[in-house]
Amino acid sequence: MPVKKLTVARGASVSHDDESWDRVFYSIEAEVEDAELQVVKAELQGMINAWIVDALAHPLIPVSKTEAEQIPQIDLAQLEELPWTSFQTKQPAKPGEAGWIFSNTEGAEELVKALEAKEGKLELAEYVFRFSGDQKQFISRSPKPKKNLTTDESAETSPSKTSRRQARG
């Protein structure tokens, strides 16, 4: 049976010291070809995981209804569909690749509003968006830098000087 659409959904909850909870849930749907099913699934899971990590790292701050109405409503899937041009190849940019569009590109209106509200730089999902050009005629996107997480695993996998001496002895 050929798969035509794939929906990936995931949520997470985190408790706080004051016994309150933050919960985030994302669902994303994509049309796929059978041959690319696993690749698309992995990409969608990666996107959702990044959104969850970002959302939980930056807890929601309650806003008034008036403030909420002023927040641009940005559809992340729609942003990905904009005609981004790769800086390197000058061809259409692939998902996750750095690129640029004209600021007046149809469908980018809410992104422009959000960038103006954030003084020209906006971190959203796995990208950093910026105005560029002397008249802000372009919008660039670049993947967020990967954060290096330090763990105790490195200490466990590399023996200390003492244990090396003992191994020789």
MDAnalysis code that builds the backbone (N, CA, C; Angstrom):
import MDAnalysis as mda
import numpy as np

u = mda.Universe.empty(507, n_residues=169, atom_resindex=np.repeat(np.arange(169), 3), trajectory=True)
u.add_TopologyAttr("name", ["N", "CA", "C"] * 169)
u.add_TopologyAttr("resid", np.arange(1, 170))
u.add_TopologyAttr("resname", ["MET", "PRO", "VAL", "LYS", "LYS", "LEU", "THR", "VAL", "ALA", "ARG", "GLY", "ALA", "SER", "VAL", "SER", "HIS", "ASP", "ASP", "GLU", "SER", "TRP", "ASP", "ARG", "VAL", "PHE", "TYR", "SER", "ILE", "GLU", "ALA", "GLU", "VAL", "GLU", "ASP", "ALA", "GLU", "LEU", "GLN", "VAL", "VAL", "LYS", "ALA", "GLU", "LEU", "GLN", "GLY", "MET", "ILE", "ASN", "ALA", "TRP", "ILE", "VAL", "ASP", "ALA", "LEU", "ALA", "HIS", "PRO", "LEU", "ILE", "PRO", "VAL", "SER", "LYS", "THR", "GLU", "ALA", "GLU", "GLN", "ILE", "PRO", "GLN", "ILE", "ASP", "LEU", "ALA", "GLN", "LEU", "GLU", "GLU", "LEU", "PRO", "TRP", "THR", "SER", "PHE", "GLN", "THR", "LYS", "GLN", "PRO", "ALA", "LYS", "PRO", "GLY", "GLU", "ALA", "GLY", "TRP", "ILE", "PHE", "SER", "ASN", "THR", "GLU", "GLY", "ALA", "GLU", "GLU", "LEU", "VAL", "LYS", "ALA", "LEU", "GLU", "ALA", "LYS", "GLU", "GLY", "LYS", "LEU", "GLU", "LEU", "ALA", "GLU", "TYR", "VAL", "PHE", "ARG", "PHE", "SER", "GLY", "ASP", "GLN", "LYS", "GLN", "PHE", "ILE", "SER", "ARG", "SER", "PRO", "LYS", "PRO", "LYS", "LYS", "ASN", "LEU", "THR", "THR", "ASP", "GLU", "SER", "ALA", "GLU", "THR", "SER", "PRO", "SER", "LYS", "THR", "SER", "ARG", "ARG", "GLN", "ALA", "ARG", "GLY"])
u.atoms.positions = np.array([
    [0.850, -1.175, 0.000],
    [0.000, 0.000, 0.000],
    [0.897, 1.240, 0.000],
    [0.777, 2.097, -1.012],
    [1.625, 3.291, -1.062],
    [1.167, 4.334, -0.035],
    [2.137, 4.930, 0.639],
    [1.866, 5.981, 1.620],
    [1.910, 7.314, 0.898],
    [0.872, 8.121, 1.037],
    [0.797, 9.425, 0.377],
    [1.067, 10.570, 1.340],
    [0.608, 10.409, 2.594],
    [0.779, 11.452, 3.601],
    [1.347, 10.845, 4.869],
    [2.158, 11.629, 5.547],
    [2.742, 11.197, 6.813],
    [2.501, 12.295, 7.833],
    [1.963, 11.926, 8.967],
    [1.771, 12.856, 10.065],
    [2.635, 12.410, 11.226],
    [3.427, 13.332, 11.742],
    [4.268, 13.058, 12.901],
    [3.807, 14.009, 14.003],
    [3.581, 13.478, 15.190],
    [3.130, 14.292, 16.315],
    [3.913, 13.897, 17.553],
    [4.170, 14.885, 18.393],
    [4.887, 14.611, 19.637],
    [4.607, 15.751, 20.603],
    [4.591, 15.420, 21.865],
    [4.397, 16.418, 22.901],
    [5.315, 16.151, 24.067],
    [5.413, 17.119, 24.935],
    [6.219, 16.964, 26.146],
    [5.650, 17.881, 27.213],
    [5.840, 17.478, 28.449],
    [5.410, 18.281, 29.592],
    [6.579, 18.411, 30.552],
    [6.643, 19.537, 31.220],
    [7.687, 19.747, 32.215],
    [7.046, 20.408, 33.439],
    [7.402, 19.914, 34.626],
    [6.857, 20.495, 35.857],
    [7.838, 21.525, 36.399],
    [7.302, 22.461, 37.162],
    [8.105, 23.513, 37.777],
    [8.011, 23.398, 39.295],
    [8.919, 24.078, 39.982],
    [8.944, 24.029, 41.443],
    [7.633, 24.485, 42.073],
    [6.930, 25.414, 41.419],
    [5.672, 25.918, 41.983],
    [4.483, 25.013, 41.650],
    [4.772, 23.786, 41.222],
    [3.782, 22.775, 40.879],
    [2.955, 23.109, 39.639],
    [3.429, 24.075, 38.835],
    [2.773, 24.348, 37.561],
    [3.437, 23.499, 36.478],
    [2.780, 23.411, 35.343],
    [3.278, 22.598, 34.239],
    [3.268, 23.406, 32.957],
    [4.230, 23.156, 32.098],
    [4.203, 23.652, 30.727],
    [4.079, 22.436, 29.830],
    [3.177, 22.499, 28.879],
    [2.991, 21.391, 27.947],
    [3.051, 21.948, 26.539],
    [3.789, 21.272, 25.689],
    [3.840, 21.636, 24.278],
    [3.503, 20.391, 23.459],
    [2.847, 20.625, 22.347],
    [2.476, 19.532, 21.449],
    [2.536, 20.059, 20.029],
    [3.198, 19.317, 19.163],
    [3.310, 19.706, 17.767],
    [2.896, 18.534, 16.893],
    [2.271, 18.862, 15.791],
    [1.893, 17.874, 14.796],
    [2.203, 18.483, 13.436],
    [2.815, 17.697, 12.562],
    [3.162, 18.199, 11.238],
    [2.849, 17.106, 10.225],
    [2.337, 17.516, 9.071],
    [1.933, 16.576, 8.034],
    [2.688, 16.896, 6.754],
    [3.091, 15.877, 6.029],
    [3.797, 16.076, 4.767],
    [3.327, 15.036, 3.757],
    [3.328, 15.425, 2.494],
    [3.063, 14.474, 1.425],
    [4.390, 13.832, 1.064],
    [4.372, 12.522, 0.849],
    [5.616, 11.793, 0.601],
    [5.481, 10.805, -0.546],
    [6.622, 10.445, -1.082],
    [6.743, 9.342, -2.028],
    [7.212, 8.141, -1.207],
    [6.859, 6.944, -1.620],
    [7.253, 5.744, -0.879],
    [8.755, 5.681, -0.640],
    [9.536, 6.020, -1.642],
    [10.986, 5.883, -1.541],
    [11.588, 6.804, -0.485],
    [10.923, 7.908, -0.181],
    [11.501, 8.866, 0.763],
    [10.817, 8.863, 2.130],
    [9.981, 7.886, 2.394],
    [9.209, 7.834, 3.626],
    [10.084, 7.937, 4.874],
    [11.094, 7.123, 4.987],
    [11.941, 7.120, 6.190],
    [12.712, 8.427, 6.330],
    [13.163, 8.987, 5.210],
    [13.904, 10.253, 5.242],
    [12.995, 11.379, 5.719],
    [11.795, 11.450, 5.152],
    [10.844, 12.494, 5.544],
    [10.453, 12.325, 7.009],
    [10.222, 11.097, 7.428],
    [9.874, 10.836, 8.828],
    [10.979, 11.344, 9.755],
    [12.219, 11.034, 9.439],
    [13.353, 11.469, 10.274],
    [13.459, 12.990, 10.301],
    [13.267, 13.635, 9.142],
    [13.338, 15.099, 9.091],
    [12.230, 15.739, 9.924],
    [11.010, 15.211, 9.811],
    [9.886, 15.762, 10.570],
    [10.094, 15.558, 12.069],
    [10.568, 14.373, 12.456],
    [10.827, 14.125, 13.873],
    [11.902, 15.082, 14.390],
    [12.931, 15.311, 13.591],
    [13.989, 16.243, 13.982],
    [13.457, 17.651, 14.164],
    [12.587, 18.085, 13.251],
    [11.998, 19.420, 13.362],
    [11.177, 19.541, 14.642],
    [10.313, 18.559, 14.881],
    [9.456, 18.609, 16.067],
    [10.299, 18.554, 17.340],
    [11.307, 17.691, 17.364],
    [12.167, 17.614, 18.546],
    [12.842, 18.950, 18.825],
    [13.319, 19.624, 17.779],
    [13.950, 20.938, 17.957],
    [12.944, 21.946, 18.498],
    [11.718, 21.908, 17.990],
    [10.690, 22.831, 18.478],
    [10.399, 22.588, 19.952],
    [10.309, 21.326, 20.331],
    [10.009, 20.991, 21.732],
    [11.138, 21.461, 22.640],
    [12.373, 21.159, 22.271],
    [13.512, 21.590, 23.086],
    [13.516, 23.111, 23.221],
    [13.281, 23.808, 22.119],
    [13.261, 25.271, 22.141],
    [12.119, 25.786, 23.018],
    [10.943, 25.196, 22.884],
    [9.787, 25.647, 23.658],
    [9.986, 25.423, 25.154],
    [10.550, 24.285, 25.524],
    [10.736, 23.994, 26.944],
    [11.908, 24.773, 27.530],
    [12.872, 25.144, 26.690],
    [14.001, 25.955, 27.163],
    [13.580, 27.402, 27.374],
    [12.528, 27.820, 26.701],
    [12.011, 29.189, 26.816],
    [10.547, 29.110, 27.224],
    [10.285, 28.945, 28.533],
    [8.896, 28.755, 28.982],
    [7.988, 29.903, 28.538],
    [6.749, 29.528, 28.362],
    [5.759, 30.513, 27.951],
    [5.529, 31.545, 29.044],
    [5.402, 32.782, 28.624],
    [5.101, 33.868, 29.545],
    [3.672, 34.304, 29.238],
    [2.798, 34.292, 30.227],
    [1.421, 34.704, 29.950],
    [1.375, 36.124, 29.393],
    [0.546, 36.313, 28.362],
    [0.386, 37.636, 27.778],
    [-1.096, 37.987, 27.755],
    [-1.356, 39.276, 27.702],
    [-2.741, 39.724, 27.647],
    [-3.304, 39.439, 26.258],
    [-4.608, 39.518, 26.126],
    [-5.253, 39.280, 24.843],
    [-4.776, 40.311, 23.817],
    [-4.601, 41.554, 24.227],
    [-4.128, 42.600, 23.327],
    [-2.720, 42.283, 22.833],
    [-1.848, 41.862, 23.752],
    [-0.487, 41.494, 23.355],
    [-0.503, 40.289, 22.429],
    [-1.363, 39.332, 22.713],
    [-1.439, 38.127, 21.889],
    [-1.868, 38.461, 20.463],
    [-2.773, 39.422, 20.313],
    [-3.229, 39.808, 18.983],
    [-2.116, 40.472, 18.176],
    [-1.121, 41.046, 18.847],
    [-0.022, 41.722, 18.160],
    [1.093, 40.765, 17.749],
    [1.069, 39.538, 18.243],
    [2.105, 38.565, 17.902],
    [1.801, 38.006, 16.517],
    [2.746, 38.121, 15.580],
    [2.498, 37.571, 14.243],
    [2.262, 36.061, 14.305],
    [1.342, 35.592, 13.490],
    [1.028, 34.166, 13.419],
    [1.832, 33.567, 12.274],
    [2.903, 32.877, 12.600],
    [3.800, 32.343, 11.586],
    [3.587, 30.844, 11.467],
    [3.297, 30.403, 10.259],
    [3.134, 28.987, 9.958],
    [4.502, 28.456, 9.538],
    [5.106, 27.621, 10.391],
    [6.460, 27.133, 10.121],
    [6.531, 26.309, 8.839],
    [5.512, 25.539, 8.575],
    [5.505, 24.741, 7.345],
    [5.453, 25.664, 6.130],
    [4.691, 26.757, 6.233],
    [4.605, 27.712, 5.133],
    [5.957, 28.391, 4.911],
    [6.673, 28.696, 5.996],
    [8.005, 29.300, 5.856],
    [8.932, 28.381, 5.071],
    [8.844, 27.093, 5.337],
    [9.708, 26.130, 4.654],
    [9.388, 26.071, 3.167],
    [8.130, 26.365, 2.813],
    [7.703, 26.311, 1.408],
    [8.062, 27.564, 0.619],
    [8.514, 28.632, 1.286],
    [8.887, 29.844, 0.559],
    [10.057, 29.540, -0.371],
    [10.208, 30.306, -1.447],
    [11.243, 29.998, -2.443],
    [12.660, 30.422, -2.005],
    [13.165, 29.791, -0.957],
    [14.498, 30.097, -0.449],
    [15.543, 29.720, -1.500],
    [16.522, 30.590, -1.709],
    [17.618, 30.337, -2.637],
    [18.878, 30.067, -1.826],
    [19.569, 28.995, -2.161],
    [20.795, 28.624, -1.460],
    [21.887, 29.653, -1.741],
    [22.596, 30.053, -0.691],
    [23.725, 30.956, -0.869],
    [24.829, 30.284, -1.682],
    [25.030, 28.993, -1.468],
    [26.145, 28.280, -2.092],
    [25.877, 27.902, -3.537],
    [24.712, 27.335, -3.807],
    [24.457, 26.796, -5.147],
    [23.620, 27.714, -6.030],
    [23.000, 28.725, -5.429],
    [22.083, 29.625, -6.143],
    [20.857, 28.875, -6.684],
    [20.642, 27.671, -6.211],
    [19.492, 26.838, -6.559],
    [18.505, 26.890, -5.393],
    [17.303, 26.335, -5.561],
    [16.386, 26.279, -4.419],
    [17.044, 25.604, -3.217],
    [16.929, 26.233, -2.061],
    [17.542, 25.694, -0.842],
    [16.763, 24.474, -0.370],
    [17.492, 23.518, 0.161],
    [16.884, 22.315, 0.726],
    [16.437, 22.608, 2.153],
    [15.509, 21.821, 2.706],
    [15.134, 22.009, 4.110],
    [16.372, 21.929, 5.003],
    [16.496, 22.882, 5.907],
    [17.630, 22.914, 6.820],
    [18.843, 23.653, 6.283],
    [18.800, 24.093, 5.025],
    [19.934, 24.761, 4.395],
    [19.773, 26.284, 4.486],
    [20.885, 26.986, 4.630],
    [20.873, 28.447, 4.638],
    [20.407, 28.954, 3.284],
    [19.733, 30.101, 3.301],
    [19.250, 30.661, 2.047],
    [18.696, 32.058, 2.239],
    [18.123, 32.604, 1.164],
    [17.570, 33.950, 1.210],
    [16.335, 34.033, 0.321],
    [15.492, 35.024, 0.625],
    [14.348, 35.393, -0.208],
    [14.261, 36.907, -0.225],
    [13.476, 37.456, -1.128],
    [13.182, 38.880, -1.105],
    [12.181, 39.146, 0.017],
    [12.296, 40.282, 0.670],
    [11.394, 40.626, 1.775],
    [9.944, 40.747, 1.325],
    [9.740, 41.071, 0.053],
    [8.366, 41.238, -0.432],
    [7.819, 39.958, -1.074],
    [8.437, 38.827, -0.790],
    [7.967, 37.544, -1.307],
    [6.581, 37.234, -0.744],
    [5.674, 36.837, -1.640],
    [4.321, 36.482, -1.202],
    [4.400, 35.325, -0.219],
    [3.719, 35.457, 0.909],
    [3.729, 34.437, 1.945],
    [4.687, 34.747, 3.084],
    [5.538, 35.772, 2.916],
    [6.519, 36.119, 3.953],
    [6.074, 37.311, 4.809],
    [4.846, 37.748, 4.649],
    [4.374, 38.958, 5.332],
    [4.475, 38.855, 6.858],
    [4.048, 37.723, 7.417],
    [4.094, 37.573, 8.876],
    [5.534, 37.469, 9.376],
    [6.396, 36.863, 8.586],
    [7.816, 36.803, 8.948],
    [8.408, 38.209, 8.959],
    [8.048, 39.032, 7.994],
    [8.532, 40.419, 7.948],
    [8.063, 41.167, 9.193],
    [6.789, 41.016, 9.562],
    [6.259, 41.681, 10.774],
    [7.028, 41.231, 12.012],
    [7.264, 39.929, 12.100],
    [7.975, 39.404, 13.265],
    [9.410, 39.924, 13.309],
    [10.073, 39.976, 12.165],
    [11.442, 40.507, 12.119],
    [11.476, 41.987, 12.505],
    [10.503, 42.740, 12.045],
    [10.447, 44.160, 12.414],
    [10.244, 44.314, 13.917],
    [9.403, 43.466, 14.500],
    [9.156, 43.531, 15.940],
    [10.388, 43.117, 16.736],
    [11.217, 42.255, 16.167],
    [12.412, 41.744, 16.854],
    [13.682, 42.455, 16.385],
    [13.529, 43.641, 15.811],
    [14.662, 44.470, 15.370],
    [15.561, 43.755, 14.373],
    [14.972, 42.962, 13.499],
    [15.709, 42.398, 12.384],
    [16.311, 41.028, 12.580],
    [16.153, 40.404, 13.747],
    [16.701, 39.060, 13.976],
    [15.679, 38.236, 14.755],
    [15.394, 37.038, 14.260],
    [14.397, 36.188, 14.888],
    [14.874, 34.745, 14.859],
    [14.894, 34.101, 16.025],
    [15.189, 32.675, 16.119],
    [13.857, 31.953, 16.186],
    [13.651, 31.051, 15.246],
    [12.379, 30.348, 15.163],
    [12.638, 28.937, 14.657],
    [12.133, 27.964, 15.394],
    [12.369, 26.546, 15.076],
    [13.868, 26.325, 14.969],
    [14.335, 25.741, 13.865],
    [15.767, 25.447, 13.768],
    [16.546, 26.508, 13.006],
    [15.925, 27.671, 12.760],
    [16.573, 28.714, 11.968],
    [16.745, 30.024, 12.732],
    [17.673, 30.836, 12.227],
    [17.797, 32.240, 12.611],
    [17.484, 33.030, 11.342],
    [16.493, 33.911, 11.427],
    [16.093, 34.738, 10.292],
    [16.591, 36.156, 10.536],
    [17.062, 36.826, 9.469],
    [17.566, 38.198, 9.583],
    [17.202, 38.976, 8.332],
    [17.009, 40.292, 8.524],
    [16.936, 41.172, 7.376],
    [18.348, 41.365, 6.853],
    [18.490, 41.562, 5.545],
    [19.780, 41.947, 4.986],
    [19.534, 42.890, 3.816],
    [20.587, 43.538, 3.397],
    [20.467, 44.555, 2.360],
    [20.307, 45.921, 3.009],
    [20.772, 46.964, 2.332],
    [20.743, 48.298, 2.931],
    [19.330, 48.829, 3.153],
    [18.351, 48.256, 2.475],
    [16.959, 48.671, 2.671],
    [16.095, 47.503, 3.154],
    [16.732, 46.538, 3.774],
    [16.043, 45.343, 4.287],
    [15.241, 44.649, 3.194],
    [15.806, 44.625, 1.990],
    [15.085, 44.031, 0.865],
    [15.215, 42.510, 0.797],
    [16.035, 41.920, 1.659],
    [16.202, 40.474, 1.693],
    [15.960, 39.953, 3.098],
    [15.597, 38.678, 3.161],
    [15.547, 37.962, 4.429],
    [16.456, 36.751, 4.259],
    [17.366, 36.574, 5.188],
    [18.223, 35.386, 5.144],
    [17.790, 34.451, 6.259],
    [18.027, 33.175, 6.025],
    [17.807, 32.183, 7.066],
    [19.075, 31.352, 7.167],
    [19.425, 31.000, 8.373],
    [20.564, 30.109, 8.574],
    [20.205, 29.147, 9.690],
    [20.681, 27.916, 9.593],
    [20.392, 26.961, 10.662],
    [20.991, 27.457, 11.976],
    [20.259, 27.235, 13.060],
    [20.799, 27.591, 14.370],
    [22.065, 26.793, 14.610],
    [23.061, 27.407, 15.240],
    [24.270, 26.638, 15.565],
    [23.919, 25.503, 16.513],
    [24.547, 24.377, 16.304],
    [24.330, 23.229, 17.185],
    [24.976, 23.518, 18.529],
    [24.246, 23.242, 19.594],
    [24.780, 23.450, 20.941],
    [25.567, 22.220, 21.345],
    [26.761, 22.435, 21.888],
    [27.567, 21.326, 22.382],
    [27.153, 21.021, 23.805],
    [26.588, 19.861, 23.994],
    [26.161, 19.454, 25.324],
    [27.294, 18.664, 25.961],
    [27.667, 19.049, 27.155],
    [28.723, 18.309, 27.839],
    [28.070, 17.280, 28.741],
    [28.668, 16.103, 28.758],
    [28.134, 15.037, 29.600],
    [29.285, 14.388, 30.348],
    [28.961, 13.562, 31.294],
    [29.979, 12.827, 32.033],
    [30.494, 11.641, 31.223],
    [29.884, 11.388, 30.063],
    [30.264, 10.245, 29.246],
    [31.736, 10.317, 28.852],
    [32.248, 11.542, 28.554],
    [33.644, 11.674, 28.133],
    [34.585, 11.213, 29.242],
    [34.232, 11.460, 30.486],
    [35.081, 11.034, 31.595],
    [35.078, 9.511, 31.716],
    [33.948, 8.892, 31.395],
    [33.857, 7.442, 31.511],
    [34.602, 6.734, 30.392],
    [34.649, 7.327, 29.202],
    [35.257, 6.638, 28.076],
    [36.753, 6.893, 27.958],
    [37.277, 7.919, 28.632],
    [38.712, 8.144, 28.550],
    [39.320, 7.910, 29.920],
    [40.209, 6.936, 30.027],
    [40.761, 6.591, 31.342],
    [41.629, 7.714, 31.894],
    [41.627, 7.846, 33.199],
    [42.454, 8.867, 33.845],
    [43.924, 8.428, 33.846],
    [44.820, 9.370, 34.163],
    [46.244, 9.055, 34.216],
    [46.520, 7.958, 35.227],
    [45.816, 7.989, 36.332],
    [46.008, 6.989, 37.380],
    [45.674, 5.608, 36.844],
    [44.555, 5.464, 36.154],
    [44.168, 4.143, 35.689],
    [45.117, 3.653, 34.588],
    [45.710, 4.561, 33.797],
    [46.696, 4.155, 32.796],
    [47.931, 3.595, 33.462],
    [48.372, 4.264, 34.527],
    [49.561, 3.786, 35.248],
    [49.298, 2.408, 35.858],
    [48.094, 2.256, 36.410],
    [47.756, 0.971, 37.002],
    [47.706, -0.126, 35.953],
    [47.255, 0.219, 34.746],
    [47.162, -0.780, 33.693],
    [48.542, -1.221, 33.247],
    [49.525, -0.321, 33.290],
    [50.889, -0.682, 32.897],
    [51.567, -1.525, 33.959],
    [51.267, -1.235, 35.225],
    [51.993, -1.717, 36.354],
    [51.884, -3.121, 36.672],
])
